[in-house]
């Protein structure tokens, strides 16, 4: 029996681990470490390809496409095969963990292969979690690069990569999805957790919000943010504006932040819940003396 899938879609450092803990504390949802099943599968050749590989990836891609074109149902058979591969692994994972009906995968990298994921699992439950882009980047830089914004950006320009990809996914009518802003979730966890449960089709269990008190919700194995999330037993607003002091006190960080924001389309930012005309509001509210940068002119 194929697993009933739930996917949390969000960039790194956007709160996906916190939400995973909350859902894993639900009696019908099995959480776990990020499996990264979909991303490499998406780059095998038929959908997309890697830039380098220990084989002739260009030849392999063309050969696969020719082979798939001769299957009885063409690409539909290919999607069936990809789905079967994932179904076996997800369902066996559920069996090993006690056979809950829903399997949760919150791998952030899936945010960059969403059209592929939607073809494999068009009927899955999708929760799209967005967060203020500068809060994301601040957390990313401080978690992995000792606060060095430039090194973090050189390694992975996550704002420029994830904002357009997630906005494009939200614009699509299918598959069905629920968009949740991190800031709203931590301010009103009961309200938004109930909406998330309704989107998935599971009963609302408010006690799961106290994820740190649950055996499942409190587990810290695998990738994600086990250190940050483990400091709390439920959602908290403490990290919403941490980025403000950093950007306000460092002109170089402010300049890079402005560049990142200007590199993505204002419509994409607005769709994710962070319109450019209010994006910098927290800087002025903090009394930093830094004025909100003017929105870039579109040409």
C-alpha positions, 0 to 999 in steps of 0.5 A: 500500500503506497504511503499517504505523503505530506511534503513541507516545502520551504527553503533552508532555515525557514522553519521547516524543522519546527513544523516537521516536529509539530506534525511528527507529534501527531498520532497519524503522521510519521516524521523523520530525517530528511531523505533527499529521495526526490532531488537526485531522481529529478536529475537523472536525465529525463526531467533535468540533468546534473552539470557534472557526473562520473558518466556521460550525463548528456549521452545518458539523458538523450538515451533515456529520453529516446527509451522513454519515448518508446514505452507504451505510455511514454513519459507517463510510464516514466513517472509511474516508475519514479513514483514506484521507487519512492513509494517502496521506500516511503512505505517501507519507512512507515512499516519500520516505524510502526505503520502510521498512515501518513509519511512526512518529508520536509527536505528543503532541496525539493523546493528547487524541483517542485514541477518534478515532485508535483508530477510524481506526487500530484495527490500529496498534501503540500504545505508551503512554508515561507519566511522573511527572506532576510531572516532566512539568510541571517539564520543561514549565515549564522548557522553555517558561516559564523555570520559571514554573509558574503561567504554564505551567499557565495556558497548558496544564494538561497534567496535568489534560488528559492523565492522564484521557485516557490512563487512559481509553485504557488501560482500553479492551481495544481497540486492543491497546497496551503501557504503558511507564513512562518511569522503567522505560524509562530504567532498563532500556532493553534490557528495555523496548525488547525488549518494545516491539519485540515489541508492534510485531512487529519484530525486537529490535535492541539497537543501536538503543538507542544512538540518538545513534549512528544516522543516523536516531535522531540526527536532530533535525528537527521538533517535540519535544525535539531539544535535551534528547535530543541531549545523550545517545546513549542513555536516561539516568536523570538527569532522573527527580527534577529536579522534587523540588528545585524543588517542595521549595524553593518553597511556591508551586510545591508548592501548585500541584503539590498542586492539579494532582494533586488535580484528577485521579482517583487511579485514573487516576494509579494506572493510569498507574503513579503511585499517590497514596500513593507519588507524593510519596515522592521529596520525603521521600527527598530529606530536604527536610523536606516531608511527602507531602500526604495523598491527597484524599478522594473525595466 
